[in-house]
Amino acid sequence: MAASLSDIAERAGVSIKTVSGALHGGSARMSKETRSRIKRIAEELGYVTNLAARGVRQGWLPLIGVVADELITSPFATEIIRGLDGAARTAEMAVFAMNLNGTRDVASVLEEVRRFRPRAIAYAAMYHKTVALPEALVGNVGIMINCSEANGRVTSLVPDEESAAFEITRHLLAAGRRRIAFINLPGLLAGELRERGFRKALDEAGVAPTGVVPAVRRPIYSDRAPSLVGTHIAGLMNASERPDAILCGNDRVAMEVYSALRRVGARIPDDVAVGSFDNQVEIATRLDPPLTTMALPHRAMGRLAAEILLSEETVPPQTRRLPFQLISRSSI
């Protein structure tokens, strides 16, 4: 038979309320020594916290619900969910997600999530963007992941796109590259911020960009849109001032750049260095040579989101920008 609070209280010579406070963070006051002794006895007796029963009493279940704004279709969904789930498991919680797409609105998905009575709810997006939550729903969402709330009413965790572009451009400059072109992602907030960081790094170095061009023909980037990469590479490499480095909007664009450079007889990195963003490992590590890229902080965002959601501390809404990590391989 599983040990109960009363079993622990009897062994420790304290009240059940004191045991509950020591194990569940209740209001009972006690010394650190008493708290440690109760936890040690609970472990010896094999006590397992019944979070489900505790949650029912408090009006919630040990769950974190996620409104997944097309996140499930993203190659980075795993990293965000793994970060969330790892931190949630530490707190004896579980994570579940419900997909939001073009056929369902935010209100209906949120209502579906709330039926499970989760401890907290997160809103996570497939790519970095701004989301306008309906006024009536703002109080139901504890945190935004990979997106920001349009009116700043919910704490948001987003990748620091501008700083990432600044860092990798500086990395190219430090490698002696001075004629740097950028094949960017049109119509996306990430592309806008990355271009800003790219230009800032070049301005500080007193270097002009060799060119900033869109990766696709459509006004908004998607990997299904008609590609312009081959056309741009041919034009850039036939110009009198050929680039000695190309920064790519993401690793998929970089994969196309590799192929296009080979078609015109350019060697990577001898003739042209290539840098990128995202660190899609299945692409970046399999390219020849392996691709230097900025890794998105998706797992860190998921982990931090769970910590904020489960914290007892209340702080005003804010936007937190998490740094990328430079993954240096052989393309620069």
C-alpha positions as CSV (number, residue, x, y, z in Angstrom):
1,M,0.0,0.0,0.0
2,A,1.3,3.5,-0.9
3,A,2.4,5.7,2.0
4,S,0.0,8.5,2.9
5,L,0.5,11.9,4.5
6,S,-0.7,10.6,7.8
7,D,2.0,7.8,7.7
8,I,4.7,10.4,7.2
9,A,3.2,12.7,9.9
10,E,3.2,9.8,12.4
11,R,6.8,8.9,11.7
12,A,7.9,12.5,11.8
13,G,5.9,13.4,14.9
14,V,4.3,16.4,13.2
15,S,0.8,17.3,11.9
16,I,-0.5,16.3,8.5
17,K,-0.7,20.0,7.6
18,T,3.0,20.4,8.3
19,V,3.8,17.3,6.1
20,S,1.7,18.8,3.3
21,G,3.5,22.1,3.6
22,A,6.9,20.4,3.4
23,L,6.0,18.3,0.4
24,H,3.6,20.5,-1.5
25,G,4.6,24.0,-0.8
26,G,1.7,24.8,1.6
27,S,1.5,27.7,4.0
28,A,2.8,25.8,7.1
29,R,5.9,27.4,8.6
30,M,8.8,25.2,9.6
31,S,12.5,25.1,9.8
32,K,14.7,23.9,7.0
33,E,15.7,20.9,9.2
34,T,12.1,19.9,9.7
35,R,11.3,20.2,6.0
36,S,14.4,18.1,5.1
37,R,13.5,15.5,7.6
38,I,9.9,15.2,6.3
39,K,11.2,14.9,2.7
40,R,13.7,12.2,3.8
41,I,11.0,10.2,5.6
42,A,8.6,10.5,2.6
43,E,11.3,9.2,0.3
44,E,12.1,6.3,2.7
45,L,8.4,5.4,2.8
46,G,8.0,5.6,-1.0
47,Y,5.5,8.4,-0.9
48,V,4.3,9.6,-4.3
49,T,2.6,13.0,-4.6
50,N,-0.9,12.7,-6.1
51,L,-0.7,15.8,-8.2
52,A,-4.0,14.9,-9.9
53,A,-5.9,14.8,-6.7
54,R,-4.2,17.9,-5.4
55,G,-5.0,19.7,-8.7
56,V,-8.7,18.7,-8.5
57,R,-8.9,20.3,-5.1
58,Q,-7.3,23.5,-6.4
59,G,-9.3,23.5,-9.7
60,W,-6.6,22.3,-12.1
61,L,-4.9,19.1,-13.3
62,P,-1.1,18.7,-13.5
63,L,-1.0,19.7,-17.2
64,I,0.4,22.5,-19.3
65,G,-1.7,23.0,-22.4
66,V,-0.2,24.4,-25.6
67,V,-2.2,26.2,-28.3
68,A,0.1,25.2,-31.3
69,D,-0.2,27.8,-34.0
70,E,0.7,25.4,-36.9
71,L,3.7,24.4,-34.7
72,I,3.2,20.7,-35.2
73,T,4.1,21.1,-38.9
74,S,7.4,22.9,-38.0
75,P,10.7,21.0,-37.9
76,F,11.4,22.9,-34.7
77,A,8.3,21.8,-32.9
78,T,10.2,18.9,-31.2
79,E,12.7,21.3,-29.6
80,I,10.0,23.6,-28.1
81,I,8.0,20.7,-26.8
82,R,11.0,18.9,-25.5
83,G,12.1,22.0,-23.6
84,L,8.6,22.4,-22.2
85,D,8.2,18.8,-21.4
86,G,11.6,18.4,-19.6
87,A,10.9,21.3,-17.3
88,A,7.3,20.2,-16.7
89,R,8.3,16.7,-15.8
90,T,10.7,18.1,-13.2
91,A,7.6,19.6,-11.6
92,E,5.6,16.4,-12.1
93,M,3.5,17.9,-14.9
94,A,2.6,16.7,-18.4
95,V,2.3,18.7,-21.6
96,F,-0.3,18.4,-24.3
97,A,-0.9,20.4,-27.5
98,M,-3.8,21.2,-29.7
99,N,-3.2,22.5,-33.2
100,L,-4.5,25.9,-34.4
101,N,-4.7,26.2,-38.2
102,G,-6.7,28.0,-40.9
103,T,-9.9,26.0,-40.2
104,R,-10.0,26.8,-36.4
105,D,-9.9,30.1,-34.6
106,V,-8.0,30.9,-31.4
107,A,-11.1,31.1,-29.2
108,S,-12.3,27.6,-30.1
109,V,-8.9,26.0,-29.6
110,L,-8.4,27.7,-26.3
111,E,-11.8,26.6,-25.1
112,E,-10.9,23.0,-26.1
113,V,-7.6,23.3,-24.1
114,R,-9.4,24.7,-21.1
115,R,-11.7,21.7,-20.9
116,F,-8.8,19.7,-19.7
117,R,-8.3,22.1,-16.7
118,P,-4.6,22.6,-17.2
119,R,-2.5,24.4,-14.6
120,A,-1.3,26.8,-17.3
121,I,-1.6,27.5,-21.0
122,A,1.0,28.5,-23.5
123,Y,0.6,29.8,-27.1
124,A,3.4,28.6,-29.4
125,A,3.9,29.6,-33.0
126,M,5.5,27.8,-36.0
127,Y,7.7,30.8,-36.8
128,H,8.6,34.2,-35.1
129,K,5.6,36.5,-35.6
130,T,3.3,38.9,-33.8
131,V,-0.1,37.6,-32.7
132,A,-3.1,39.7,-31.8
133,L,-5.0,37.8,-29.1
134,P,-8.7,38.7,-28.6
135,E,-9.1,40.8,-25.5
136,A,-11.3,38.3,-23.8
137,L,-8.7,35.6,-24.2
138,V,-5.6,37.4,-23.0
139,G,-6.0,36.3,-19.4
140,N,-6.2,32.6,-20.4
141,V,-2.7,32.5,-22.0
142,G,0.2,32.5,-19.5
143,I,3.0,32.9,-22.1
144,M,3.7,33.2,-25.8
145,I,6.5,31.1,-27.3
146,N,8.3,32.0,-30.5
147,C,5.9,34.9,-31.0
148,S,4.9,38.1,-29.2
149,E,1.4,39.4,-28.3
150,A,0.6,42.4,-30.4
151,N,-0.3,44.7,-27.5
152,G,2.3,43.5,-25.1
153,R,-0.3,42.0,-22.7
154,V,1.3,38.6,-22.3
155,T,5.0,37.7,-21.5
156,S,6.6,36.6,-24.7
157,L,9.8,34.5,-25.5
158,V,11.2,35.1,-28.9
159,P,14.6,34.4,-30.6
160,D,16.9,37.4,-30.8
161,E,17.0,37.5,-34.6
162,E,18.8,40.8,-35.0
163,S,21.7,39.9,-32.6
164,A,22.1,36.5,-34.3
165,A,22.5,38.2,-37.7
166,F,24.9,40.7,-36.3
167,E,27.0,37.9,-34.7
168,I,27.2,35.7,-37.8
169,T,28.0,38.7,-40.0
170,R,30.8,39.6,-37.7
171,H,32.0,36.0,-37.9
172,L,32.2,36.3,-41.7
173,L,34.0,39.6,-41.4
174,A,36.5,38.1,-38.9
175,A,37.2,35.4,-41.5
176,G,38.3,38.1,-43.9
177,R,35.2,38.3,-46.0
178,R,34.3,41.7,-47.3
179,R,31.9,41.1,-50.2
180,I,28.9,39.6,-48.5
181,A,25.5,39.1,-50.0
182,F,22.4,38.1,-48.1
183,I,19.7,35.9,-49.6
184,N,16.9,36.6,-47.2
185,L,13.3,35.5,-46.3
186,P,10.8,38.0,-47.7
187,G,7.7,39.0,-45.7
188,L,8.8,37.4,-42.4
189,L,9.5,39.2,-39.2
190,A,12.6,37.0,-38.8
191,G,13.9,38.1,-42.2
192,E,13.3,41.8,-41.4
193,L,15.2,41.6,-38.1
194,R,18.0,39.5,-39.5
195,E,18.6,42.0,-42.3
196,R,18.7,44.7,-39.7
197,G,21.5,42.9,-37.8
198,F,23.3,42.1,-41.0
199,R,23.4,45.7,-42.1
200,K,24.3,46.9,-38.6
201,A,27.4,44.7,-38.6
202,L,28.5,45.8,-42.0
203,D,27.9,49.5,-41.2
204,E,30.1,49.1,-38.1
205,A,32.9,47.5,-40.2
206,G,32.6,50.2,-42.9
207,V,31.6,47.6,-45.5
208,A,28.7,47.9,-48.0
209,P,26.5,44.8,-48.7
210,T,27.2,43.1,-52.0
211,G,23.4,42.6,-52.3
212,V,20.3,41.7,-50.3
213,V,17.8,39.7,-52.4
214,P,14.7,37.5,-51.7
215,A,15.0,33.7,-51.7
216,V,11.6,33.2,-53.4
217,R,9.4,34.9,-56.0
218,R,6.4,35.4,-53.6
219,P,6.1,38.3,-51.2
220,I,6.1,36.0,-48.2
221,Y,8.6,33.2,-47.8
222,S,7.7,29.6,-47.8
223,D,9.7,26.5,-48.8
224,R,7.0,25.7,-51.3
225,A,7.3,29.1,-53.1
226,P,9.2,29.3,-56.5
227,S,12.8,29.7,-55.7
228,L,15.0,32.5,-56.9
229,V,18.2,31.2,-55.4
230,G,19.7,29.8,-58.6
231,T,19.0,33.0,-60.5
232,H,20.5,35.2,-57.8
233,I,23.7,33.0,-57.5
234,A,24.2,33.1,-61.3
235,G,23.8,36.9,-61.3
236,L,26.0,37.5,-58.3
237,M,28.8,35.2,-59.5
238,N,28.8,36.8,-63.0
239,A,29.1,40.3,-61.6
240,S,32.4,42.2,-61.7
241,E,32.4,42.3,-57.8
242,R,31.7,38.6,-57.0
243,P,30.7,37.9,-53.4
244,D,33.2,36.1,-51.2
245,A,30.5,35.2,-48.7
246,I,26.8,34.5,-48.8
247,L,24.5,34.7,-45.8
248,C,21.4,32.6,-46.2
249,G,18.0,33.3,-44.6
250,N,17.8,29.7,-43.3
251,D,19.4,26.3,-43.8
252,R,17.0,25.3,-46.6
253,V,18.1,28.4,-48.6
254,A,21.7,27.5,-47.8
255,M,21.2,24.0,-49.3
256,E,20.0,25.6,-52.5
257,V,23.0,28.0,-52.4
258,Y,25.4,25.0,-52.2
259,S,23.9,23.5,-55.3
260,A,23.9,26.7,-57.2
261,L,27.5,27.6,-56.3
262,R,28.6,24.1,-57.5
263,R,26.9,24.7,-60.8
264,V,29.0,27.8,-61.5
265,G,32.2,26.1,-60.3
266,A,32.6,27.9,-57.0
267,R,34.2,26.1,-54.0
268,I,32.9,26.4,-50.4
269,P,34.6,28.0,-48.5
270,D,37.6,28.6,-50.6
271,D,35.8,30.9,-53.1
272,V,32.7,31.7,-51.2
273,A,31.9,31.2,-47.5
274,V,28.3,30.3,-46.6
275,G,26.6,31.1,-43.3
276,S,23.0,30.6,-42.3
277,F,20.3,30.5,-39.6
278,D,18.3,27.8,-37.8
279,N,20.6,24.8,-37.4
280,Q,18.3,22.2,-39.0
281,V,20.7,19.4,-38.1
282,E,19.5,17.0,-40.7
283,I,20.5,19.6,-43.3
284,A,23.4,21.5,-41.8
285,T,25.5,18.4,-40.9
286,R,24.9,16.6,-44.1
287,L,25.9,19.4,-46.5
288,D,29.5,19.1,-47.8
289,P,31.2,21.0,-46.2
290,P,29.0,21.0,-43.1
291,L,27.2,24.4,-42.7
292,T,28.1,27.1,-40.2
293,T,24.8,28.4,-38.9
294,M,23.0,30.1,-35.9
295,A,21.0,27.6,-33.8
296,L,17.6,28.8,-32.8
297,P,17.0,28.8,-29.0
298,H,13.7,26.8,-29.3
299,R,14.5,24.2,-26.6
300,A,15.6,27.0,-24.2
301,M,12.4,28.9,-25.0
302,G,10.3,25.8,-24.1
303,R,12.2,25.2,-20.9
304,L,12.0,28.8,-19.8
305,A,8.3,28.9,-20.7
306,A,7.5,26.0,-18.3
307,E,9.5,27.6,-15.5
308,I,7.6,30.9,-15.9
309,L,4.2,29.2,-16.2
310,L,4.8,27.2,-13.0
311,S,6.4,30.0,-11.0
312,E,4.5,31.4,-8.1
313,E,6.0,34.8,-8.8
314,T,3.8,37.3,-10.7
315,V,5.7,39.7,-12.9
316,P,4.4,42.3,-15.5
317,P,4.2,41.2,-19.1
318,Q,7.5,41.5,-21.0
319,T,9.2,40.4,-24.2
320,R,12.4,38.3,-23.6
321,R,14.7,37.8,-26.5
322,L,16.8,34.6,-26.2
323,P,20.2,34.3,-27.9
324,F,21.0,32.0,-30.8
325,Q,24.2,29.9,-30.6
326,L,26.8,30.0,-33.3
327,I,27.5,26.5,-34.6
328,S,30.8,26.8,-36.4
329,R,31.4,24.1,-39.0
330,S,33.4,24.1,-42.2
331,S,31.5,26.4,-44.6
332,I,33.3,29.6,-43.4
